[in-house]
């Protein structure tokens, strides 16, 4: 007898982050984004089945999340100024093996200053005030059009009778509004925002609808912060891209075929410069 598949929306409290990310029965925002160009299904499946070890450049972001949200991997600040000595590397590896984030002494001071800057910011401070929201809760639901199980894990979820707000904290090298706008396009953060809104609403956590806010913070002193709400038109575009990615994923799961960028084709296609470069060079010769 086949066990029944759980298709009902659910909100999971206390699920460890590593278990959430290791789930193979559902797809997340990062997975949907990886299925679309410049990614492809073949690369997505390989990366999913062969997870990479944590990247050092993400440590500061994880530590900042921990101090601001009060949830996440434990932070261990060492006495070392760098990881060049054998003792430093051994301690770093032991900390990481224990599931914590190892930081150098100056990095510990940096993430504390970053958390302080968030608390003092006129927009971010009230949003991330202790007790204002719920950190990192996992939400699961089934997409009605494809039957695919989806999941999201909002950084910070504020639920009030009149409004539900999702706040996503992102550390970056440049938190200026122009750079943040470019990052939304480069990393398809509008897809993330749309999926998070859909998941929160599917779980019944936003009877009056949900709104999605970004809190971008620079990793360079004085750790400036930009808080913005995802634009309505970009939310709609992100949702359309998610729907396309879900159809691709459903088809790959059904057929067992995970194509690359080209897919099956009877001929070899042409390739050239990007359209903007072609037009620029045509103009050069027409002058």
C-alpha positions as protocol buffer text, in pm:
chain_id: "A"
residue {
  index: 1
  type: UNK
  ca { x: 0 y: 0 z: 0 }
}
residue {
  index: 2
  type: UNK
  ca { x: 145 y: 340 z: -104 }
}
residue {
  index: 3
  type: UNK
  ca { x: 172 y: 602 z: 170 }
}
residue {
  index: 4
  type: UNK
  ca { x: -42 y: 910 z: 114 }
}
residue {
  index: 5
  type: UNK
  ca { x: 145 y: 1216 z: -8 }
}
residue {
  index: 6
  type: UNK
  ca { x: 100 y: 1526 z: 204 }
}
residue {
  index: 7
  type: UNK
  ca { x: -19 y: 1804 z: -29 }
}
residue {
  index: 8
  type: UNK
  ca { x: -172 y: 2040 z: 230 }
}
residue {
  index: 9
  type: UNK
  ca { x: 4 y: 2369 z: 309 }
}
residue {
  index: 10
  type: UNK
  ca { x: 199 y: 2357 z: 632 }
}
residue {
  index: 11
  type: UNK
  ca { x: 414 y: 2582 z: 845 }
}
residue {
  index: 12
  type: UNK
  ca { x: 703 y: 2398 z: 1011 }
}
residue {
  index: 13
  type: UNK
  ca { x: 842 y: 2545 z: 1331 }
}
residue {
  index: 14
  type: UNK
  ca { x: 1194 y: 2453 z: 1443 }
}
residue {
  index: 15
  type: UNK
  ca { x: 1311 y: 2278 z: 1125 }
}
residue {
  index: 16
  type: UNK
  ca { x: 1695 y: 2304 z: 1109 }
}
residue {
  index: 17
  type: UNK
  ca { x: 1823 y: 2496 z: 808 }
}
residue {
  index: 18
  type: UNK
  ca { x: 2035 y: 2206 z: 682 }
}
residue {
  index: 19
  type: UNK
  ca { x: 1731 y: 1977 z: 676 }
}
residue {
  index: 20
  type: UNK
  ca { x: 1529 y: 2240 z: 493 }
}
residue {
  index: 21
  type: UNK
  ca { x: 1795 y: 2286 z: 225 }
}
residue {
  index: 22
  type: UNK
  ca { x: 1850 y: 1908 z: 190 }
}
residue {
  index: 23
  type: UNK
  ca { x: 1482 y: 1840 z: 114 }
}
residue {
  index: 24
  type: UNK
  ca { x: 1440 y: 1659 z: -220 }
}
residue {
  index: 25
  type: UNK
  ca { x: 1059 y: 1635 z: -209 }
}
residue {
  index: 26
  type: UNK
  ca { x: 1006 y: 2004 z: -286 }
}
residue {
  index: 27
  type: UNK
  ca { x: 1168 y: 2291 z: -473 }
}
residue {
  index: 28
  type: UNK
  ca { x: 1274 y: 2629 z: -336 }
}
residue {
  index: 29
  type: UNK
  ca { x: 1315 y: 2972 z: -490 }
}
residue {
  index: 30
  type: UNK
  ca { x: 1685 y: 2917 z: -557 }
}
residue {
  index: 31
  type: UNK
  ca { x: 1599 y: 2595 z: -739 }
}
residue {
  index: 32
  type: UNK
  ca { x: 1339 y: 2761 z: -960 }
}
residue {
  index: 33
  type: UNK
  ca { x: 1582 y: 3039 z: -1046 }
}
residue {
  index: 34
  type: UNK
  ca { x: 1854 y: 2785 z: -1132 }
}
residue {
  index: 35
  type: UNK
  ca { x: 1628 y: 2614 z: -1387 }
}
residue {
  index: 36
  type: UNK
  ca { x: 1603 y: 2928 z: -1602 }
}
residue {
  index: 37
  type: UNK
  ca { x: 1881 y: 3096 z: -1808 }
}
residue {
  index: 38
  type: UNK
  ca { x: 2164 y: 3146 z: -1745 }
}
residue {
  index: 39
  type: UNK
  ca { x: 2109 y: 2815 z: -1563 }
}
residue {
  index: 40
  type: UNK
  ca { x: 1950 y: 2500 z: -1703 }
}
residue {
  index: 41
  type: UNK
  ca { x: 1784 y: 2181 z: -1573 }
}
residue {
  index: 42
  type: UNK
  ca { x: 2096 y: 1967 z: -1621 }
}
residue {
  index: 43
  type: UNK
  ca { x: 2310 y: 2198 z: -1408 }
}
residue {
  index: 44
  type: UNK
  ca { x: 2035 y: 2236 z: -1147 }
}
residue {
  index: 45
  type: UNK
  ca { x: 1999 y: 1860 z: -1103 }
}
residue {
  index: 46
  type: UNK
  ca { x: 2375 y: 1806 z: -1073 }
}
residue {
  index: 47
  type: UNK
  ca { x: 2412 y: 2082 z: -816 }
}
residue {
  index: 48
  type: UNK
  ca { x: 2113 y: 1952 z: -620 }
}
residue {
  index: 49
  type: UNK
  ca { x: 2253 y: 1598 z: -609 }
}
residue {
  index: 50
  type: UNK
  ca { x: 2609 y: 1712 z: -538 }
}
residue {
  index: 51
  type: UNK
  ca { x: 2584 y: 1990 z: -278 }
}
residue {
  index: 52
  type: UNK
  ca { x: 2895 y: 2199 z: -228 }
}
residue {
  index: 53
  type: UNK
  ca { x: 3053 y: 2272 z: 112 }
}
residue {
  index: 54
  type: UNK
  ca { x: 2980 y: 2612 z: 269 }
}
residue {
  index: 55
  type: UNK
  ca { x: 3156 y: 2903 z: 101 }
}
residue {
  index: 56
  type: UNK
  ca { x: 3375 y: 3123 z: 318 }
}
residue {
  index: 57
  type: UNK
  ca { x: 3228 y: 3442 z: 165 }
}
residue {
  index: 58
  type: UNK
  ca { x: 2887 y: 3353 z: 307 }
}
residue {
  index: 59
  type: UNK
  ca { x: 3009 y: 3340 z: 668 }
}
residue {
  index: 60
  type: UNK
  ca { x: 2965 y: 3711 z: 732 }
}
residue {
  index: 61
  type: UNK
  ca { x: 2612 y: 3704 z: 594 }
}
residue {
  index: 62
  type: UNK
  ca { x: 2518 y: 3403 z: 806 }
}
residue {
  index: 63
  type: UNK
  ca { x: 2666 y: 3565 z: 1115 }
}
residue {
  index: 64
  type: UNK
  ca { x: 2485 y: 3893 z: 1050 }
}
residue {
  index: 65
  type: UNK
  ca { x: 2158 y: 3704 z: 1010 }
}
residue {
  index: 66
  type: UNK
  ca { x: 2216 y: 3530 z: 1340 }
}
residue {
  index: 67
  type: UNK
  ca { x: 2272 y: 3853 z: 1531 }
}
residue {
  index: 68
  type: UNK
  ca { x: 1979 y: 4036 z: 1372 }
}
residue {
  index: 69
  type: UNK
  ca { x: 1723 y: 3753 z: 1353 }
}
residue {
  index: 70
  type: UNK
  ca { x: 1827 y: 3557 z: 1660 }
}
residue {
  index: 71
  type: UNK
  ca { x: 1809 y: 3235 z: 1457 }
}
residue {
  index: 72
  type: UNK
  ca { x: 2063 y: 3040 z: 1253 }
}
residue {
  index: 73
  type: UNK
  ca { x: 2400 y: 2877 z: 1291 }
}
residue {
  index: 74
  type: UNK
  ca { x: 2595 y: 2951 z: 1605 }
}
residue {
  index: 75
  type: UNK
  ca { x: 2882 y: 3199 z: 1576 }
}
residue {
  index: 76
  type: UNK
  ca { x: 3226 y: 3135 z: 1724 }
}
residue {
  index: 77
  type: UNK
  ca { x: 3462 y: 3433 z: 1721 }
}
residue {
  index: 78
  type: UNK
  ca { x: 3824 y: 3320 z: 1744 }
}
residue {
  index: 79
  type: UNK
  ca { x: 4125 y: 3512 z: 1867 }
}
residue {
  index: 80
  type: UNK
  ca { x: 4300 y: 3490 z: 1529 }
}
residue {
  index: 81
  type: UNK
  ca { x: 4359 y: 3774 z: 1283 }
}
residue {
  index: 82
  type: UNK
  ca { x: 4380 y: 3536 z: 986 }
}
residue {
  index: 83
  type: UNK
  ca { x: 4369 y: 3163 z: 904 }
}
residue {
  index: 84
  type: UNK
  ca { x: 4729 y: 3129 z: 790 }
}
residue {
  index: 85
  type: UNK
  ca { x: 4866 y: 2932 z: 1086 }
}
residue {
  index: 86
  type: UNK
  ca { x: 4806 y: 2561 z: 1136 }
}
residue {
  index: 87
  type: UNK
  ca { x: 4643 y: 2618 z: 1476 }
}
residue {
  index: 88
  type: UNK
  ca { x: 4404 y: 2873 z: 1329 }
}
residue {
  index: 89
  type: UNK
  ca { x: 4302 y: 2646 z: 1044 }
}
residue {
  index: 90
  type: UNK
  ca { x: 4252 y: 2350 z: 1275 }
}
residue {
  index: 91
  type: UNK
  ca { x: 4028 y: 2552 z: 1508 }
}
residue {
  index: 92
  type: UNK
  ca { x: 3836 y: 2691 z: 1210 }
}
residue {
  index: 93
  type: UNK
  ca { x: 3774 y: 2342 z: 1074 }
}
residue {
  index: 94
  type: UNK
  ca { x: 3666 y: 2209 z: 1415 }
}
residue {
  index: 95
  type: UNK
  ca { x: 3415 y: 2492 z: 1453 }
}
residue {
  index: 96
  type: UNK
  ca { x: 3271 y: 2433 z: 1107 }
}
residue {
  index: 97
  type: UNK
  ca { x: 3254 y: 2056 z: 1167 }
}
residue {
  index: 98
  type: UNK
  ca { x: 3046 y: 2129 z: 1478 }
}
residue {
  index: 99
  type: UNK
  ca { x: 2794 y: 2315 z: 1261 }
}
residue {
  index: 100
  type: UNK
  ca { x: 2895 y: 2666 z: 1368 }
}
residue {
  index: 101
  type: UNK
  ca { x: 3032 y: 2966 z: 1177 }
}
residue {
  index: 102
  type: UNK
  ca { x: 3399 y: 3046 z: 1254 }
}
residue {
  index: 103
  type: UNK
  ca { x: 3495 y: 3413 z: 1245 }
}
residue {
  index: 104
  type: UNK
  ca { x: 3823 y: 3594 z: 1281 }
}
residue {
  index: 105
  type: UNK
  ca { x: 3848 y: 3847 z: 1565 }
}
residue {
  index: 106
  type: UNK
  ca { x: 3795 y: 4150 z: 1340 }
}
residue {
  index: 107
  type: UNK
  ca { x: 3504 y: 3977 z: 1166 }
}
residue {
  index: 108
  type: UNK
  ca { x: 3330 y: 3931 z: 1498 }
}
residue {
  index: 109
  type: UNK
  ca { x: 3358 y: 4306 z: 1557 }
}
residue {
  index: 110
  type: UNK
  ca { x: 3234 y: 4369 z: 1203 }
}
residue {
  index: 111
  type: UNK
  ca { x: 2914 y: 4163 z: 1226 }
}
residue {
  index: 112
  type: UNK
  ca { x: 2833 y: 4318 z: 1563 }
}
residue {
  index: 113
  type: UNK
  ca { x: 2869 y: 4663 z: 1406 }
}
residue {
  index: 114
  type: UNK
  ca { x: 2648 y: 4549 z: 1117 }
}
residue {
  index: 115
  type: UNK
  ca { x: 2377 y: 4432 z: 1358 }
}
residue {
  index: 116
  type: UNK
  ca { x: 2401 y: 4762 z: 1547 }
}
residue {
  index: 117
  type: UNK
  ca { x: 2359 y: 4954 z: 1220 }
}
residue {
  index: 118
  type: UNK
  ca { x: 2043 y: 4756 z: 1142 }
}
residue {
  index: 119
  type: UNK
  ca { x: 1900 y: 4830 z: 1488 }
}
residue {
  index: 120
  type: UNK
  ca { x: 1972 y: 5201 z: 1452 }
}
residue {
  index: 121
  type: UNK
  ca { x: 1830 y: 5236 z: 1100 }
}
residue {
  index: 122
  type: UNK
  ca { x: 1496 y: 5426 z: 1090 }
}
residue {
  index: 123
  type: UNK
  ca { x: 1329 y: 5167 z: 864 }
}
residue {
  index: 124
  type: UNK
  ca { x: 1516 y: 4842 z: 934 }
}
residue {
  index: 125
  type: UNK
  ca { x: 1531 y: 4893 z: 1311 }
}
residue {
  index: 126
  type: UNK
  ca { x: 1153 y: 4886 z: 1371 }
}
residue {
  index: 127
  type: UNK
  ca { x: 1105 y: 4601 z: 1123 }
}
residue {
  index: 128
  type: UNK
  ca { x: 1362 y: 4378 z: 1294 }
}
residue {
  index: 129
  type: UNK
  ca { x: 1275 y: 4479 z: 1651 }
}
residue {
  index: 130
  type: UNK
  ca { x: 1281 y: 4173 z: 1882 }
}
residue {
  index: 131
  type: UNK
  ca { x: 934 y: 4024 z: 1908 }
}
residue {
  index: 132
  type: UNK
  ca { x: 812 y: 4207 z: 1598 }
}
residue {
  index: 133
  type: UNK
  ca { x: 853 y: 3908 z: 1366 }
}
residue {
  index: 134
  type: UNK
  ca { x: 913 y: 3535 z: 1341 }
}
residue {
  index: 135
  type: UNK
  ca { x: 1255 y: 3425 z: 1211 }
}
residue {
  index: 136
  type: UNK
  ca { x: 1323 y: 3152 z: 954 }
}
residue {
  index: 137
  type: UNK
  ca { x: 1012 y: 2937 z: 960 }
}
residue {
  index: 138
  type: UNK
  ca { x: 973 y: 2683 z: 680 }
}
residue {
  index: 139
  type: UNK
  ca { x: 654 y: 2689 z: 472 }
}
residue {
  index: 140
  type: UNK
  ca { x: 545 y: 2411 z: 233 }
}
residue {
  index: 141
  type: UNK
  ca { x: 258 y: 2403 z: -15 }
}
residue {
  index: 142
  type: UNK
  ca { x: 161 y: 2240 z: -345 }
}
residue {
  index: 143
  type: UNK
  ca { x: 145 y: 2441 z: -666 }
}
residue {
  index: 144
  type: UNK
  ca { x: -210 y: 2384 z: -797 }
}
residue {
  index: 145
  type: UNK
  ca { x: -114 y: 2411 z: -1166 }
}
residue {
  index: 146
  type: UNK
  ca { x: 167 y: 2152 z: -1168 }
}
residue {
  index: 147
  type: UNK
  ca { x: 123 y: 1952 z: -847 }
}
residue {
  index: 148
  type: UNK
  ca { x: 483 y: 2035 z: -751 }
}
residue {
  index: 149
  type: UNK
  ca { x: 560 y: 2073 z: -381 }
}
residue {
  index: 150
  type: UNK
  ca { x: 720 y: 2413 z: -309 }
}
residue {
  index: 151
  type: UNK
  ca { x: 897 y: 2552 z: -5 }
}
residue {
  index: 152
  type: UNK
  ca { x: 1012 y: 2891 z: 128 }
}
residue {
  index: 153
  type: UNK
  ca { x: 1190 y: 3002 z: 444 }
}
residue {
  index: 154
  type: UNK
  ca { x: 1138 y: 3376 z: 504 }
}
residue {
  index: 155
  type: UNK
  ca { x: 1410 y: 3547 z: 705 }
}
residue {
  index: 156
  type: UNK
  ca { x: 1156 y: 3750 z: 901 }
}
residue {
  index: 157
  type: UNK
  ca { x: 778 y: 3721 z: 897 }
}
residue {
  index: 158
  type: UNK
  ca { x: 561 y: 3990 z: 1057 }
}
residue {
  index: 159
  type: UNK
  ca { x: 200 y: 3880 z: 1098 }
}
residue {
  index: 160
  type: UNK
  ca { x: -61 y: 4132 z: 1205 }
}
residue {
  index: 161
  type: UNK
  ca { x: -442 y: 4124 z: 1166 }
}
residue {
  index: 162
  type: UNK
  ca { x: -426 y: 4403 z: 909 }
}
residue {
  index: 163
  type: UNK
  ca { x: -104 y: 4307 z: 725 }
}
residue {
  index: 164
  type: UNK
  ca { x: 160 y: 4039 z: 674 }
}
residue {
  index: 165
  type: UNK
  ca { x: 512 y: 4152 z: 585 }
}
residue {
  index: 166
  type: UNK
  ca { x: 801 y: 3935 z: 466 }
}
residue {
  index: 167
  type: UNK
  ca { x: 1144 y: 4092 z: 520 }
}
residue {
  index: 168
  type: UNK
  ca { x: 1452 y: 3948 z: 348 }
}
residue {
  index: 169
  type: UNK
  ca { x: 1793 y: 4056 z: 483 }
}
residue {
  index: 170
  type: UNK
  ca { x: 2073 y: 4057 z: 225 }
}
residue {
  index: 171
  type: UNK
  ca { x: 2435 y: 4151 z: 287 }
}
residue {
  index: 172
  type: UNK
  ca { x: 2613 y: 4296 z: -16 }
}
residue {
  index: 173
  type: UNK
  ca { x: 2923 y: 4484 z: -127 }
}
residue {
  index: 174
  type: UNK
  ca { x: 2711 y: 4782 z: -237 }
}
residue {
  index: 175
  type: UNK
  ca { x: 2377 y: 4870 z: -76 }
}
residue {
  index: 176
  type: UNK
  ca { x: 2305 y: 5179 z: -286 }
}
residue {
  index: 177
  type: UNK
  ca { x: 1955 y: 5177 z: -441 }
}
residue {
  index: 178
  type: UNK
  ca { x: 2097 y: 5149 z: -795 }
}
residue {
  index: 179
  type: UNK
  ca { x: 2314 y: 4852 z: -699 }
}
residue {
  index: 180
  type: UNK
  ca { x: 2021 y: 4687 z: -520 }
}
residue {
  index: 181
  type: UNK
  ca { x: 1806 y: 4730 z: -830 }
}
residue {
  index: 182
  type: UNK
  ca { x: 2075 y: 4566 z: -1044 }
}
residue {
  index: 183
  type: UNK
  ca { x: 2105 y: 4280 z: -792 }
}
residue {
  index: 184
  type: UNK
  ca { x: 1731 y: 4210 z: -817 }
}
residue {
  index: 185
  type: UNK
  ca { x: 1775 y: 4160 z: -1192 }
}
residue {
  index: 186
  type: UNK
  ca { x: 2108 y: 3974 z: -1172 }
}
residue {
  index: 187
  type: UNK
  ca { x: 1998 y: 3724 z: -908 }
}
residue {
  index: 188
  type: UNK
  ca { x: 1626 y: 3717 z: -995 }
}
residue {
  index: 189
  type: UNK
  ca { x: 1531 y: 3829 z: -647 }
}
residue {
  index: 190
  type: UNK
  ca { x: 1189 y: 3928 z: -786 }
}
residue {
  index: 191
  type: UNK
  ca { x: 1122 y: 3555 z: -833 }
}
residue {
  index: 192
  type: UNK
  ca { x: 1214 y: 3498 z: -468 }
}
residue {
  index: 193
  type: UNK
  ca { x: 980 y: 3774 z: -354 }
}
residue {
  index: 194
  type: UNK
  ca { x: 688 y: 3644 z: -560 }
}
residue {
  index: 195
  type: UNK
  ca { x: 735 y: 3286 z: -440 }
}
residue {
  index: 196
  type: UNK
  ca { x: 760 y: 3391 z: -76 }
}
residue {
  index: 197
  type: UNK
  ca { x: 438 y: 3591 z: -104 }
}
residue {
  index: 198
  type: UNK
  ca { x: 262 y: 3297 z: -270 }
}
residue {
  index: 199
  type: UNK
  ca { x: 385 y: 3054 z: -6 }
}
residue {
  index: 200
  type: UNK
  ca { x: 286 y: 3271 z: 289 }
}
residue {
  index: 201
  type: UNK
  ca { x: -57 y: 3327 z: 139 }
}
residue {
  index: 202
  type: UNK
  ca { x: -102 y: 2958 z: 52 }
}
residue {
  index: 203
  type: UNK
  ca { x: -27 y: 2867 z: 414 }
}
residue {
  index: 204
  type: UNK
  ca { x: -308 y: 3097 z: 530 }
}
residue {
  index: 205
  type: UNK
  ca { x: -71 y: 3337 z: 704 }
}
residue {
  index: 206
  type: UNK
  ca { x: -180 y: 3648 z: 513 }
}
residue {
  index: 207
  type: UNK
  ca { x: -561 y: 3679 z: 500 }
}
residue {
  index: 208
  type: UNK
  ca { x: -527 y: 4041 z: 385 }
}
residue {
  index: 209
  type: UNK
  ca { x: -239 y: 3967 z: 148 }
}
residue {
  index: 210
  type: UNK
  ca { x: 138 y: 3976 z: 198 }
}
residue {
  index: 211
  type: UNK
  ca { x: 405 y: 4234 z: 113 }
}
residue {
  index: 212
  type: UNK
  ca { x: 774 y: 4167 z: 48 }
}
residue {
  index: 213
  type: UNK
  ca { x: 1049 y: 4402 z: 171 }
}
residue {
  index: 214
  type: UNK
  ca { x: 1424 y: 4384 z: 99 }
}
residue {
  index: 215
  type: UNK
  ca { x: 1674 y: 4503 z: 358 }
}
residue {
  index: 216
  type: UNK
  ca { x: 2009 y: 4533 z: 177 }
}
residue {
  index: 217
  type: UNK
  ca { x: 2312 y: 4602 z: 397 }
}
residue {
  index: 218
  type: UNK
  ca { x: 2664 y: 4688 z: 289 }
}
residue {
  index: 219
  type: UNK
  ca { x: 2947 y: 4481 z: 435 }
}
residue {
  index: 220
  type: UNK
  ca { x: 3167 y: 4790 z: 426 }
}
residue {
  index: 221
  type: UNK
  ca { x: 3169 y: 5042 z: 712 }
}
residue {
  index: 222
  type: UNK
  ca { x: 2956 y: 5226 z: 809 }
}
residue {
  index: 223
  type: UNK
  ca { x: 2735 y: 4930 z: 700 }
}
residue {
  index: 224
  type: UNK
  ca { x: 2467 y: 5137 z: 527 }
}
residue {
  index: 225
  type: UNK
  ca { x: 2120 y: 4993 z: 478 }
}
residue {
  index: 226
  type: UNK
  ca { x: 1859 y: 5028 z: 204 }
}
residue {
  index: 227
  type: UNK
  ca { x: 1504 y: 4907 z: 274 }
}
residue {
  index: 228
  type: UNK
  ca { x: 1267 y: 4880 z: -23 }
}
residue {
  index: 229
  type: UNK
  ca { x: 944 y: 4700 z: -112 }
}
residue {
  index: 230
  type: UNK
  ca { x: 944 y: 4479 z: -421 }
}
residue {
  index: 231
  type: UNK
  ca { x: 772 y: 4666 z: -705 }
}
residue {
  index: 232
  type: UNK
  ca { x: 432 y: 4530 z: -813 }
}
residue {
  index: 233
  type: UNK
  ca { x: 530 y: 4488 z: -1179 }
}
residue {
  index: 234
  type: UNK
  ca { x: 850 y: 4303 z: -1090 }
}
residue {
  index: 235
  type: UNK
  ca { x: 652 y: 4080 z: -854 }
}
residue {
  index: 236
  type: UNK
  ca { x: 423 y: 3990 z: -1146 }
}
residue {
  index: 237
  type: UNK
  ca { x: 722 y: 3917 z: -1371 }
}
residue {
  index: 238
  type: UNK
  ca { x: 883 y: 3706 z: -1099 }
}
residue {
  index: 239
  type: UNK
  ca { x: 563 y: 3509 z: -1056 }
}
residue {
  index: 240
  type: UNK
  ca { x: 542 y: 3442 z: -1432 }
}
residue {
  index: 241
  type: UNK
  ca { x: 903 y: 3321 z: -1431 }
}
residue {
  index: 242
  type: UNK
  ca { x: 829 y: 3094 z: -1136 }
}
residue {
  index: 243
  type: UNK
  ca { x: 533 y: 2945 z: -1322 }
}
residue {
  index: 244
  type: UNK
  ca { x: 756 y: 2876 z: -1623 }
}
residue {
  index: 245
  type: UNK
  ca { x: 1024 y: 2717 z: -1403 }
}
residue {
  index: 246
  type: UNK
  ca { x: 764 y: 2501 z: -1227 }
}
residue {
  index: 247
  type: UNK
  ca { x: 641 y: 2370 z: -1563 }
}
residue {
  index: 248
  type: UNK
  ca { x: 1000 y: 2288 z: -1664 }
}
residue {
  index: 249
  type: UNK
  ca { x: 1062 y: 2113 z: -1332 }
}
residue {
  index: 250
  type: UNK
  ca { x: 739 y: 1914 z: -1353 }
}
residue {
  index: 251
  type: UNK
  ca { x: 824 y: 1802 z: -1707 }
}
residue {
  index: 252
  type: UNK
  ca { x: 1178 y: 1699 z: -1605 }
}
residue {
  index: 253
  type: UNK
  ca { x: 1045 y: 1499 z: -1310 }
}
residue {
  index: 254
  type: UNK
  ca { x: 783 y: 1333 z: -1531 }
}
residue {
  index: 255
  type: UNK
  ca { x: 1018 y: 1240 z: -1818 }
}
residue {
  index: 256
  type: UNK
  ca { x: 1341 y: 1190 z: -1627 }
}
residue {
  index: 257
  type: UNK
  ca { x: 1509 y: 1415 z: -1884 }
}
residue {
  index: 258
  type: UNK
  ca { x: 1709 y: 1714 z: -1756 }
}
residue {
  index: 259
  type: UNK
  ca { x: 1826 y: 1905 z: -2066 }
}
residue {
  index: 260
  type: UNK
  ca { x: 2107 y: 2157 z: -2094 }
}
residue {
  index: 261
  type: UNK
  ca { x: 2066 y: 2504 z: -2249 }
}
residue {
  index: 262
  type: UNK
  ca { x: 2013 y: 2366 z: -2601 }
}
residue {
  index: 263
  type: UNK
  ca { x: 1800 y: 2058 z: -2546 }
}
residue {
  index: 264
  type: UNK
  ca { x: 1728 y: 1812 z: -2828 }
}
residue {
  index: 265
  type: UNK
  ca { x: 1762 y: 1977 z: -3169 }
}
residue {
  index: 266
  type: UNK
  ca { x: 1813 y: 1839 z: -3524 }
}
residue {
  index: 267
  type: UNK
  ca { x: 2057 y: 2118 z: -3620 }
}
residue {
  index: 268
  type: UNK
  ca { x: 2340 y: 2317 z: -3471 }
}
residue {
  index: 269
  type: UNK
  ca { x: 2218 y: 2667 z: -3395 }
}
residue {
  index: 270
  type: UNK
  ca { x: 2408 y: 2985 z: -3473 }
}
residue {
  index: 271
  type: UNK
  ca { x: 2556 y: 3204 z: -3202 }
}
residue {
  index: 272
  type: UNK
  ca { x: 2681 y: 3560 z: -3211 }
}
residue {
  index: 273
  type: UNK
  ca { x: 2743 y: 3862 z: -2997 }
}
residue {
  index: 274
  type: UNK
  ca { x: 2475 y: 3995 z: -2762 }
}
residue {
  index: 275
  type: UNK
  ca { x: 2215 y: 4202 z: -2950 }
}
residue {
  index: 276
  type: UNK
  ca { x: 2332 y: 4529 z: -2794 }
}
residue {
  index: 277
  type: UNK
  ca { x: 2691 y: 4464 z: -2906 }
}
residue {
  index: 278
  type: UNK
  ca { x: 2582 y: 4376 z: -3261 }
}
residue {
  index: 279
  type: UNK
  ca { x: 2378 y: 4696 z: -3288 }
}
residue {
  index: 280
  type: UNK
  ca { x: 2664 y: 4905 z: -3149 }
}
residue {
  index: 281
  type: UNK
  ca { x: 2912 y: 4766 z: -3399 }
}
residue {
  index: 282
  type: UNK
  ca { x: 2666 y: 4806 z: -3690 }
}
residue {
  index: 283
  type: UNK
  ca { x: 2629 y: 5171 z: -3590 }
}
residue {
  index: 284
  type: UNK
  ca { x: 3006 y: 5211 z: -3592 }
}
residue {
  index: 285
  type: UNK
  ca { x: 3021 y: 5109 z: -3958 }
}
residue {
  index: 286
  type: UNK
  ca { x: 2717 y: 5315 z: -4059 }
}
residue {
  index: 287
  type: UNK
  ca { x: 2868 y: 5640 z: -3934 }
}
